[in-house]
Amino acid sequence: MTTALDRLRKNLIAAAAIEGEPGRNPILRVEEDIPQVEPLDWLSWQNHAARTYWSDRDHSFAMAGVGAAHRCHDSNLSTLDDAFRSMKQHVSSSYPNLRYYGGTQFSSAAEVAPGWEPCGAYSFTLPRVELLRKEQCYQLACNLLITPEGIDGELDAALHTLDTLQFSAPIRSENLPALCAREDMPTETEWHGMIEKLLGAFAGSEMEKAVLARRADLRFDDDIDPLNLLKKLAENTAHSCDYCFQFEHGHALVGASPERLYKRINTYIQTEALAGTRPRGETPDQDKALGEALLSSDKDRREHGLVLEKICEILDERCRALHGDGRVELLVLRQCQHLITRIEGMLWDSGGDAELLAALHPTPAVGGSPTEAALKAIEKLEPFSRGWFAGPVGWVGFDSAEFAVAIRSGLVQRDTLSIYAGAGIVEGSEAVAEWEEVENKLGSFLGLLEEAQSANRV
């Protein structure tokens, strides 16, 4: 690894001398092949304030990044179009692996919620140093922003970051700290009241569905390492986009989302409708029965149909060809199973990720239907602001982009972890069943914590 790092340093200095002039590409990137090291492991060894991680759902690609060569960030979502224009100016066909990673808050109207200030209304980061895995190929990359003043300051900063990198695991405990307390927002009694009010609002209105969320604040006896938490979460989930966005020490959003908002490669787009939930069974027969019950449930099929109809309506206007065979299938995860229908198409053009993101988010899977009425109900009934929960998270590159929905997510604030999950409420929903559904979704984190407490007692 030392040899590869030395080559990267030398090539970076040489490239900066040749290409680091104003008027050329705004980003200078140097990549070097390295021996195998898993990005998430490597990132957990780095003691940097800014750490970024992304792994695709099929785990064929993963990126771990430290620092920031460039960051588009604001506390007002109204400037998001400007941020996308800036990112598009900085990505280049010369660097196909160069991507900005980040996301946005759920609501376009809300101010940045307390606790979410480091994330802002949106934030997209081009890491200073990246360790990438594509299939079984591993690379270390370094990015420099070329400014009108030149590149010398950027080069010094990059070389300093390279000097701080760790390529072996430090000696530290990988156990999660002990859980001390849990507080639910809303309480179960308050949740029943929320559902009752929402079901009453359906009568005589155009609203067909609204997704209500819960938050559980978990306090520990020590600070939580977000990367340690994500490692355990990733080991216990499948078919998920795993992510971590840490903008300062002690504060990060981590998650493992099964829900793709969209993936675009040039004009080709993939998306899906994901809605309707049942837990996993304790035996194969029970598991099968729960899946069959989900497939045959009128309530869940209606909920899923609202999501599918809305996504197809949005994409039909933007695609010259749109294909979906209409099959409703089971997506079976470790904690639960969902109804899923996959959709693909060919967009009229490939340059509008900001517009595409604004059109698709929020889908009825996390907002409701019609969107405006559902969002008003959410704002009125939920006793907290969602922050980035259920917002879009992902990356933007030169000719491609991918976004997941930030569900199965948790906000780390030193010794506190706030975990979020929601349930789609339609006519026929029952408060007790919806509470249990959300509790099962929270199980992605809660199961890990139960295992951690057992390990701590041994």
Secondary structure, 3 states (H helix, E strand, C coil): CHHHHHHHHHHHHHHHHHHCCCCCCCEEEEEEECCCCCHHHHHHCCCCCCEEEEECCCCCEEEEEECCCEEEEECCHHHHHHHHHHHHHHCCCCCCCCCEEEEECCCCCCCCCCCCCCCCCEEEEECCEEEEEECCEEEEEEEEECECCECHHHHHHHHHHHHHCCCCCCCCCCCCCCEEEEEEECCHHHHHHHHHHHHHHHCCCCCCEEEEEEEEEEEECCCCCHHHHHHHHHHCCCCCEEEEEEEECCEEEEEEECCEEEEEECCEEEEEEEEEEEECCCCHHHHHHHHHHHHHCHHHHHHHHHHHHHHHHHHHCCEEEEECCCCCEEEECCCEEEEEEEEEEEECCCCCHHHHHHHHCCCCCCCEECHHHHHHHHHHHCCCCCCCCCCEEEEECCCEEEEEECCCEEEEECCEEEEEEEEEECCCCCHHHHHHHHHHHHHHHHHHHHHHHHHHHC
